[in-house]
């Protein structure tokens, strides 16, 4: 299992040397999460002797708490863990913002739904009103059907009376024909009708006179029926005019909705184009900000490098002048070493040599890792310079992560370098005393080293770094100005953009409400038209039948008039004959 541990060193007492322990701080679970180790458990381990006291390392421990593999400095891995944690926190904030936006959207949608519910309630009341009007029209239609039924009955009665009248006329024509024959016989024979024939003729004339079709009540009913139909037709015409007006209103509203829909689509496209422009500007701004951050980080690294070079330059200058000394001199007890048994001193020198070799390998590994990290940064920078803007953001984020790791590794290596110099100085002093006690003259320690080439090269490197720093500071100033201009442009574009989006949203909501109202009105109009059409057709049919019946009634009146004239003529014709017979 992987553990995060702190290196602790304890002195072994007068025998010299130190014991290295690891205080376990946290362990990694199977789900890649970390948990604290309770009670600060410690284990002994010589594998981390090359690390400084207080250094943080990553170690793999077996179930019996034995170190497996090579311990590694925790700086780079902690940096990656912190970066991932920062990303998780940032994503959590973004999700929280999205949740707040969704909550606001749901509240707004709830308000819109309440408004639509109120509108639907108003439409339902209007439909109920229309339904009441339709019920009134249905009652009128039933009344018209009742009149139609009565007119059918009157028509049947009229047809029956007409048939009876036609039969009576046929019988009268027969009797008239026989009467004419009798009259001719009488004139030829000079005789008169017998009493029975005279009585029979008088009864026939009386029966014809009494068989006239009654027309007074029927005429009144026809007039009433026509008046009712005309009244219903007038009401129906008013409803139909209202229906036509509503139809024109619907057509105008539909045309206006279509025009508004086209306008909304055009405005949506304009806002979309504007939003794309703003997002493009934001992307460019992010690129510039990333570039600015990268430049600032480069300046910071250059400052650190320049400070280190100046510090090293001063130290080497002092050493070259014979004034400076490496740290660690005060940590060597020369008197104790002089009095220590030679075998024990040799053992201590061997231990120091072993520790120094491990530390040299560790520092070399860190130097190699730092070199690889620097190469990675240079490769990423080259890729960023070559790719498009859309791919640049991800690479710049990766570059920032690599630079942060490089920074922490560089700071760790700086301490390791100082520790190595200190260990080398301590080892050198132990070795010199050991060789002197053995009677070996160490001529290397008295040799003078010419540090002028090193100092000159170090000074050149410092001047180059300062020149690069000046160029970067100029570039940073230019990027600052560019960022300010872009921020101003984006702010000028975003301010009306938000207002336009809000206005478009309100206009779309209103358009949806008007469209829903239009659909409901169209449906109500369609139902109303479906109800009025049968009533209109029924009234028209009833009116036609009553008009036909009126024509038949006029013919009946004419027949009655002709009947009366015929009876009067018959009575005048038979009066002399009947008088002679009497």
Secondary structure as the mmCIF struct_conf table of DSSP 4:
data_model
#
loop_
_struct_conf.conf_type_id
_struct_conf.id
_struct_conf.beg_label_comp_id
_struct_conf.beg_label_asym_id
_struct_conf.beg_label_seq_id
_struct_conf.end_label_comp_id
_struct_conf.end_label_asym_id
_struct_conf.end_label_seq_id
STRN STRN1 UNK A 2 UNK A 11
BEND BEND1 UNK A 13 UNK A 13
TURN_TY1_P TURN_TY1_P1 UNK A 14 UNK A 15
STRN STRN2 UNK A 18 UNK A 28
TURN_TY1_P TURN_TY1_P2 UNK A 30 UNK A 31
BEND BEND2 UNK A 32 UNK A 32
STRN STRN3 UNK A 34 UNK A 36
HELX_LH_PP_P HELX_LH_PP_P1 UNK A 37 UNK A 37
HELX_RH_3T_P HELX_RH_3T_P1 UNK A 38 UNK A 40
STRN STRN4 UNK A 42 UNK A 44
BEND BEND3 UNK A 46 UNK A 46
TURN_TY1_P TURN_TY1_P3 UNK A 47 UNK A 50
BEND BEND4 UNK A 51 UNK A 51
HELX_LH_PP_P HELX_LH_PP_P2 UNK A 52 UNK A 52
TURN_TY1_P TURN_TY1_P4 UNK A 53 UNK A 54
STRN STRN5 UNK A 56 UNK A 61
TURN_TY1_P TURN_TY1_P5 UNK A 63 UNK A 64
BEND BEND5 UNK A 65 UNK A 65
STRN STRN6 UNK A 67 UNK A 73
BEND BEND6 UNK A 74 UNK A 74
HELX_RH_AL_P HELX_RH_AL_P1 UNK A 75 UNK A 189
TURN_TY1_P TURN_TY1_P6 UNK A 190 UNK A 190
HELX_RH_AL_P HELX_RH_AL_P2 UNK A 195 UNK A 210
TURN_TY1_P TURN_TY1_P7 UNK A 211 UNK A 211
HELX_LH_PP_P HELX_LH_PP_P3 UNK A 212 UNK A 214
HELX_RH_AL_P HELX_RH_AL_P3 UNK A 216 UNK A 320
TURN_TY1_P TURN_TY1_P8 UNK A 321 UNK A 322
TURN_TY1_P TURN_TY1_P9 UNK A 327 UNK A 328
HELX_RH_3T_P HELX_RH_3T_P2 UNK A 329 UNK A 331
HELX_RH_AL_P HELX_RH_AL_P4 UNK A 334 UNK A 339
BEND BEND7 UNK A 340 UNK A 340
HELX_RH_AL_P HELX_RH_AL_P5 UNK A 342 UNK A 386
BEND BEND8 UNK A 387 UNK A 387
HELX_RH_AL_P HELX_RH_AL_P6 UNK A 389 UNK A 438
TURN_TY1_P TURN_TY1_P10 UNK A 439 UNK A 439
BEND BEND9 UNK A 443 UNK A 443
HELX_RH_3T_P HELX_RH_3T_P3 UNK A 444 UNK A 446
HELX_RH_AL_P HELX_RH_AL_P7 UNK A 452 UNK A 581
#
